[in-house]
């Protein structure tokens, strides 16, 4: 308490010349300072924080296509798949991957074994009890019958499958395929050839 008292006396001694100024003088000075700070912050550009991939449902994606057509990236996974979890924790948290997908694709995270009925392109897809775990009919369709996880599936702006890419992919590998698809290079070039000249941002 003594320290605080001395501080107060030091900041504003009784006989100081500051005491001749009214309180409104100091309040106006503080207000002006906040205004200047506000103007500075409003005119300063900040790099936006990357929060993560904006995953949509199948229904949400189809609604968005009506407004602004885009290619679609589908991450097909299951809740028991270890490599799927690793891809979530590494590849899908890379800032370059997050930014590229959000800017250029609609993204769907699709549980291949969901029991939910899904309406897509005028059809309804349901769960099929087969073997130990079963699968959703839509997963079987977009994976072309090859039920392996994780698999990345790419759709064009008309929501038709371009191709599925099975297996775990790190950020550098995924970046190449994303660019290959988005640039429409897949229509004229083999991926192996495209990859030789591709220079990405992922380190």
N, C-alpha and C positions, 0 to 999 in steps of 0.2 A: 504493500500500500504506500509506503514511503517513496518507493521508486516511481510509482504512478503519479504521486503528488509532485515530485520533482520534475517529472516529465511535463506535466500540465503547466507548472510554473515556468519551465524553460520555453515551452511553445508559446505561452501567452502570459507574460509577466504583467502584473497590475499596472506598472508605470510605463509599459511599452508604448511606443508611438502607434502600434497597431490598434490600440484600444480606441483611437479617435475615429476609426472607420466603422460605419454601421454594419450590422450583421448582413444586411442585404447586399453589401459590396462583395462579401465573400461568397454568398450564395450565387450571385450572378456570375462570378468567376468560375465557380464549380460547374454551373449550368453550361457556360460557354465551352468549358473543357470537355464535357460529355458530348456536346454537339459536334465538336471537332473530331473527337474519337469516333463517333458514329459515322461521320462522313468518310473518315479514313477506312473504316471497316467495310462500308458499303461500296467503296471504289476499289478495294483490294481483292484480287482474284485468288481463290483458294482451290487447291486440288481436291475434288470431291472424294469422299471416303467410299471405298468399294465394300459394300455390305455383303455381297454374295450373288449367286446366280438367281435370277427371278424365275423360279419354277412355276409353271402353269399346269392346270388340269387339261385334259383333252377338250373339255367343253370350253374352257376359257380360251384356249389356243384357237379353236374354230371361230369363236366370236371375234377375236383379234384379227384373224385373217380377212374378215369381212371389211375391216377398217383399213388395215395396212398389211398386205400380203408379204410374208417372209418365209424363208426356209425354216425348217424345224429340226432341232436337235433333241433326240429322245435318249435318255439314259435308262436302259432296261436293266433292272436289278431284282434281287430277292433279299428278304430280310436275313437269310442265313449265309449269304455270300460274303466271304472274307475280303476278296479282291474288290468287291463293290464298295465295302466300307473303307478300304484303303484309298480308292479313287475319290471318294467323298472327302476324305481327310487331307488329301494331297493335291491331286489334279484340280478338283473343283473349288479349291480355295486359292489357287494361284491368281494373282490380281490381273495378269494379262489375259488369262482364260476367261475369268469372270467378266471383264470388260468387253472382250471380243464377242462372247456369246450374247450378252445383254444388248449390245449395239446392233448385232446382225442377225440374230436368230430368235425364234420362240423356243423356249426350253421346257421339256416335260420330263419329270422323274416318274418312271412307270414301273410299278411292282408287277412283275410278270405273273405272279400267283394271286393277284387280288381277286376276291370274290365279287367285287363290285361290277355291275353291268355298265358298259361303256358304249355310248353312241358316237359313232365316227363315220363320216362320209355316207350317211343315210343307212347305216347298218347298226345292229346292236350286238355287242360281243359279251359273252358271259364266261363263267368259270367252268372248266372241264375237269372232273375228278378222274385223274389218270395216274397210275403208278403210285409212288409214295407221297407226292405232294400235289400234283395237278398243275394246271396252267390256265391263263386267261386266253381266250380265242384270239384276241387282238395281238397279244404277244406272239403267238404262233404265226400269225399272218405277217406281221412286219419283220419278224426274224426269219421268215421263209422256212419255217419248220425246224430251224436249228436252235433249240432252246439251250443256249449257253449264256453264262452271266459272269461279268457284266458285258453288255453289248451296246454299242452306240449306233443308233439308227438315224439316218438323215432323210428328211422329206423335202420335196420341192414346194414352191409356192402354191401348187395345186393340191398339196397334201398327199402326193404319191411318193412311194418309197424310192429313194435314189439308190441307196445300198446300206446294209448293216455292216458294222465293223466289230467283230467279236474280240473279247479279251480286254485286259487291263491296259490302259494307256497313261503314261505320265504326261505332264503338261506340255513338254516339248513335242512329243508325238502327236498329241491331240491338236495342238496349234496348227501343225501342218495339214491335217485332214480337214479341220474347220476352214482354213483358207482355201484349200483345194475345192471344197464344196461351194463356199460362198462366192468365189470368183468365177464359178461355172467352168472351171478348168476340167472338171470331170467329163464334160461333154466332148472334149477334143483331145485330151491328154491322159496317158497312163500315169498313175500316181507315182510310180518309181521314177519316171522321167521328170515329173513336176517337182518331186522332192529334191532332186539334185540342184535345182536352181532357186529353191525357196530359202529365204532368210527371215526367220521370225524374230520376235522380241523376247521370247522366253529364254532365259539363260540356262 
